[in-house]
Amino acid sequence: MQNLQLTIEREADGRFLVEVPELPGVLAYGATREAAIARAEALALRVLAERLEAGESVPIVANVFSLSEAQDDESERETTCLAQSESMRTRLLEAIARDGEGAVSLEEARARLGI
């Protein structure tokens, strides 16, 4: 993941200005360096969140998330049953072999296996 660069300047009046050049418009003032940084970071995260919600590509966070599809309880039980039962696997293979083409619908396989 790419880090966002923060640029910090001290104004003539003593305030700090922090900007995130990769995100136009993201800049924040603070009485202290830490306050300005915190405000700029918070604003940058809000901008990124808004872009994600709008469906825009945000390369900076592209590798932060991974996707795992959850199975429903019934499907998980059936898969576990098939994986652990030698007789169920044999029955399924026999049912598929009888079809010649080697493929049956999920509903048909369930019916043949009695699940």
C-alpha positions as CSV (number, residue, x, y, z in Angstrom):
1,M,0.0,0.0,0.0
2,Q,1.2,3.5,-0.9
3,N,1.6,6.0,1.9
4,L,0.1,9.4,1.5
5,Q,2.6,12.2,1.8
6,L,1.9,15.0,4.2
7,T,3.6,18.4,3.7
8,I,3.9,20.7,6.6
9,E,4.4,24.5,6.6
10,R,4.4,27.0,9.4
11,E,2.5,30.1,8.7
12,A,3.7,33.6,9.7
13,D,1.0,33.7,12.4
14,G,2.4,30.5,14.0
15,R,-0.2,28.1,12.8
16,F,0.7,24.9,11.0
17,L,-0.7,24.0,7.6
18,V,-0.7,20.4,6.5
19,E,-1.6,19.3,3.0
20,V,-1.9,16.0,1.2
21,P,-0.8,16.7,-2.4
22,E,-2.2,13.4,-3.8
23,L,-5.7,14.4,-2.7
24,P,-6.4,17.9,-4.0
25,G,-8.2,20.1,-1.5
26,V,-7.1,18.1,1.5
27,L,-5.4,20.7,3.8
28,A,-5.9,21.6,7.4
29,Y,-4.7,24.2,9.9
30,G,-3.8,23.6,13.5
31,A,-2.4,25.6,16.4
32,T,0.2,22.8,16.9
33,R,1.9,20.6,14.4
34,E,0.2,17.5,15.9
35,A,-3.3,19.1,15.6
36,A,-2.8,20.0,12.0
37,I,-1.5,16.5,11.1
38,A,-4.5,14.9,12.9
39,R,-7.0,17.1,11.1
40,A,-5.3,16.5,7.7
41,E,-5.2,12.8,8.2
42,A,-8.9,12.7,9.3
43,L,-9.9,14.8,6.3
44,A,-7.9,12.5,3.9
45,L,-9.6,9.4,5.2
46,R,-13.1,11.1,4.8
47,V,-12.2,12.0,1.2
48,L,-11.0,8.4,0.5
49,A,-14.2,7.0,2.1
50,E,-16.4,9.3,0.0
51,R,-14.6,8.3,-3.2
52,L,-15.1,4.6,-2.4
53,E,-18.8,5.1,-1.6
54,A,-19.2,6.9,-4.9
55,G,-17.6,3.9,-6.7
56,E,-14.5,5.7,-7.7
57,S,-11.2,3.8,-8.0
58,V,-8.9,4.6,-5.0
59,P,-5.5,3.0,-5.9
60,I,-4.1,4.0,-2.5
61,V,-6.3,1.5,-0.7
62,A,-6.6,-1.0,-3.5
63,N,-4.6,-3.7,-1.7
64,V,-6.1,-3.2,1.8
65,F,-9.1,-5.5,1.4
66,S,-9.5,-9.1,0.4
67,L,-12.8,-10.8,-0.4
68,S,-14.0,-14.1,1.0
69,E,-17.4,-15.5,0.1
70,A,-19.3,-16.9,3.0
71,Q,-21.5,-20.0,2.5
72,D,-24.9,-20.2,4.0
73,D,-25.3,-22.7,6.8
74,E,-27.2,-25.3,4.7
75,S,-24.5,-25.2,1.9
76,E,-21.7,-25.5,4.5
77,R,-23.3,-28.5,6.1
78,E,-23.8,-30.2,2.8
79,T,-20.2,-29.5,1.7
80,T,-18.9,-30.8,5.1
81,C,-21.1,-33.9,4.8
82,L,-19.9,-34.7,1.3
83,A,-16.3,-34.0,2.1
84,Q,-16.3,-36.3,5.1
85,S,-18.4,-39.2,3.9
86,E,-16.8,-41.7,1.5
87,S,-20.2,-43.2,0.7
88,M,-21.6,-39.8,-0.2
89,R,-18.7,-39.1,-2.5
90,T,-19.1,-42.5,-4.1
91,R,-22.8,-42.0,-4.7
92,L,-22.2,-38.6,-6.2
93,L,-19.5,-40.0,-8.6
94,E,-21.7,-42.9,-9.6
95,A,-24.6,-40.5,-10.3
96,I,-22.4,-38.3,-12.5
97,A,-20.9,-41.3,-14.3
98,R,-24.3,-42.7,-15.2
99,D,-25.1,-39.4,-17.0
100,G,-22.4,-40.0,-19.6
101,E,-21.7,-36.3,-20.0
102,G,-20.3,-36.1,-16.5
103,A,-22.5,-33.2,-15.3
104,V,-25.7,-33.0,-13.3
105,S,-27.5,-30.0,-11.8
106,L,-26.9,-29.2,-8.2
107,E,-30.6,-29.9,-7.5
108,E,-30.4,-33.3,-9.2
109,A,-27.2,-34.2,-7.4
110,R,-28.9,-33.3,-4.1
111,A,-31.9,-35.4,-4.9
112,R,-29.8,-38.4,-5.9
113,L,-27.7,-38.1,-2.7
114,G,-30.8,-37.6,-0.6
115,I,-29.7,-34.3,0.8
